[in-house]
Amino acid sequence: MRNQGLITAAFLSVMAFSAHAQTNEQTTVSNSPLQACYLENISEQVLCGQLKVPEDYSNPQGRKIAINYAVLPAVNENKKPDPLLILAGGPGQAATELAAMIDRMFGDVRKQRDILLIDQRGTGKSNPLSCEVSHVDELIKTDEDVALDRMAGECLARYTEEDLTQYHTVNAIKDFEAVREHLGYQQVNLYGGSYGSRAGLVYMREAPQSVRSASLDAVAPPEVVVGPFGKHGAQSFDLLVERCAASEACSEVFPNLKQTYLQALQQLEQKPVPLQVRDPLTNEPTDVLITAGRFTSVMRVGLYHPTTRQMLPYVIQQTNNGNYTPLVGLMGSVMSQSEMYMGLTLSVLCSEDLPRATDALLSADADNDFIGSRTADAFIDMCSVWPQALRPEAWFEPVHSDIPTLLLSGRYDPVTPPTWGALAAQTLTNSRHLIAPQGSHTIAGHTCANKIVGEFINNLDVQALDDSCLQQQKPAPFVLNANGKGL
């Protein structure tokens, strides 16, 4: 659910798998009550616990795994009985590792309600499926020499006890339901961003009696295929180019932005550039090869959030001029993002999405001059060695529900476009779809949408919501030079 939301190409072609892989130690737990604990970047004590569940629900006597969770307690003593349950994105993010961000975003909600964070199976401390690869070794390779299928196979070899086909969205919802019952909550209010929005829709389908409301941000309904992101990334980039052209200051400093981008890309395709830079994670001198794949990956990830989006014209211009410092700096900010548990990412996407990616869909997605087919090709390579299982067609049908549902989209979203939110709304009879004109991916993190979510949870009246703050938001200024000055 981080602002990058669904797994980004940067983790595939910039750093292959996450550079901060955690150990896969099995924790011995009992079904114990909540205990006081501390989470990263939260100064106060909160409440934590773990619950053992079957890895395979069809074999309840078989292997058990621990599901890790945390509760940020409501501030008011006379709290509401229904918490806000956070469904993390990715797939592959751990909800408890987002606690500080969630606490900031939904501080108003927490005044009256607990916030419940559950690490989806395969993430965080819920039997994590990490893939440890040295990003230093990978960054000196050409795009062609980064063998993603080999790296996926090396990751797979670490998991000899797990049945990786059991790490899917439906089982995740069963885990969440087990935790809800364990903690005694009768109903929950859902907030799901990016892949978390899909998990939210599946939750509404699998356990509708447990859901009081759903706020789904950067909507990815089950009927769409996640993974090929070329078309949507290109559309978002074209909107950036249009906005720059419409800005007198931006168009003066960066004339012909699209042509400049294509020229920089062509140069790197013909001749990657070796550099020695300071490692963005350790500050040690590090060799890196600036390739077309790394350039396009950083560009695509940069579109996810207004803060980085406004930098792209300057980064493109400087890259084309042979100054790679801004690009490396932006790459460092991408690499320092919270961990994605790639084993869970692959377990979900390789069985739930890539099998539905027809040749026609892949061909249409690749028909762009922004990143081509790079993201789809990366997933296809990794999924070629990852365990897969045939999923029921019913999993991918539109979700029909009358549960009060708020759908949120950003106009500039490069991965879950507003059309997907409109698609989900067609079968949600008690829903409203709000689009932030200046928003990008998961708008609750960078617009007033978090306040709207809080209002919605309180009154459940989607039609009465005032979205004027979204409509009135000013666009972030472009960075025009090294001093960051822009209009």
C-alpha positions, 0 to 999 in steps of 0.5 A: 500500500505504500505510495508505490502500491502494486509491486514496481518494476524498480524492484525488478530491474533496478535491484532485482529483489529487495535488498533488505531481505529479512530472515525466515525464522519460524517463531514459536507462538501461542494463541495468546492475548494482545501484549504491549509492544513497540513498532518502528517509528512509533514512540508509544506502546501499542498492542501486538500478537500472533495467531497460528492458522493452517497453511492449507485450510483444506488440511487443518491438521497440517502445517501451521503458520503464525499470523502477526498483527498489531493494534493501534488502540483508539485514543478515546476511552469510549471507542467505537467497536469496529476498527479500521483494518488496513489491507497492505499493497504490493502484493508483498507489503507487511501492514505492521511495517507501515504502522507509522505512515498509517498512524499519520494518515488516519490519526482522526480515525484513531481518535474513535477506533482501533487501527488493526494491522495484520501482516498478510501471510508471506510478509512481515512476521507472518512466515515471511517469503523474502528473496535475498539478492545483493543489489550491488552485484545486480547493479553492474549487470546489463539488462540482458544479464539480469537473469530474473528466472535464475534469481526467482529459482534461487529464492524458491530453493529457500522454501522447502517446507512451505506449500507456496501455492497456499499463499494467495488472496483468498487464504489471506482473507481467511487469516484476517477473519481468524484474527478478527474473530480472535480479537472479538471484533464483530465487524471491521472497516476496510482500507485497502490501497492498490493490491489492498483494494483487491484484497478488500473486494475479495474480503467483501465477497468472502465474508460480507457479514464481517465488513461494515464499510470499505474504502478502496484506494487505487482500485484493482478489481479481481477481473483485471490482470495485474503485472503488465503496466506498460500501457498505464505507465505510458498514459500517466507519462503522457499526462505529465508531458501534457501538463509540462507543455501547458506550464509556461515555466516547464515548457520553457525549461524542458521543451519537447520533453517527450522527445528528450525522454526518447532520446535519452532512452535510445542512448542508453539502449545503445550504450549503457553508462558505467559509473561509480557512485555512493551507494544510496543505502550504505554511502560506500563507493559503488559501481553501477551501470546506467541501463535503459531498463534502470532508467525506465524503471525509475521513471515509472516509479517516479510517476507514483507520487507527486513529490517524485513526479515533479522531478521527472522532467529535470531528471530526464533532461539531465540524463539526456545531457549526460549528468546522471546524478539526479537519476541516481539520486531518484534511484536511491529514493526508490531503493530505500522504500519499505521492503516488498516480500517478493516470494509472496508477490510471486505466489499471488501474481504467478497464479492469480494474474499472469495465467490470465494475461493473454497474448493479445493483452500482452501485445496491447500493453507492450505497444508503447514508447515509454517502457515497452513490455519490461514489467510484463516480461520480468514477471513472465520470467520469474513466474516461469520457475515459481510454483503455480496453481489453477485458480477457480474462475469465480475468483476473477468475477466482478464483486457484487455488493451493497456494502457502503464502499468508497472508491478512490482514484488519482488521475495521474495513477500509472498502475491502477487507472481511474477506469479500474475504479469505475469498473469496480463501481458498476457492481457495487450498488452502494458506492461512490467513486472519487477521482483526485485531479492532481492525485497519483497512486493511493491518494489517501497518502498525498491528498485530503482523501484520508480525511474523506475516508474518516468522514465516510467511516463515521457516517457511511453516507457516500453520497453526502461526502464533500470532495471539494478539497480534492477538486481544489488541490493545486498541482505540485510545482515542477522542479526546474533546476538543481535548486529545486525551484519550480512553478 
